């Protein structure tokens, strides 16, 4: 999960830097900061997750894929 968060931050940072680079004079330096977040493994939200990370399939498709992939 941390890789996905870093990937998202990196893509957003890249877009912001592109726009700032287009707006600021060339001689005006700027930088961005990539952060990391530590999550409490005992957070109650982990007991009832509501956001899917992988694709979500209807039951028939899930059974078909399970049978095909073992």
TASUL-V872339 format. One record per residue. PHI is phi in whole degrees, -180 to 180 (* if undefined). NEAR is the number of other ideal C-beta (glycine too) atoms within 10 Angstrom. Layout:
PHI&NEAR ; PHI&NEAR
This chain:
*&7 ; -65&10 ; -66&7 ; -65&9 ; -64&13 ; -66&13 ; -63&10 ; -62&10 ; -60&16 ; -62&12 ; -67&10 ; -64&11 ; -59&14 ; -60&11 ; -65&10 ; -64&12 ; -63&13 ; -62&10 ; -67&10 ; -62&13 ; -61&11 ; -76&7 ; -93&8 ; -87&11 ; -63&5 ; -57&6 ; -79&5 ; -92&9 ; -76&6 ; -152&9 ; -147&7 ; -121&12 ; -125&6 ; -99&8 ; -114&7 ; -126&8 ; -120&7 ; -96&6 ; -106&11 ; -72&8 ; -65&6 ; -94&7 ; -59&8 ; -61&7 ; -62&10 ; -71&10 ; -75&7 ; -142&6 ; -65&8 ; -120&5 ; -113&5 ; -77&7 ; -101&8 ; -103&5 ; -60&8 ; -113&8 ; -118&12 ; -66&8 ; -56&7 ; -61&8 ; -68&11 ; -61&12 ; -65&11 ; -62&12 ; -65&11 ; -62&10 ; -67&8 ; -71&7 ; -104&6 ; 74&4
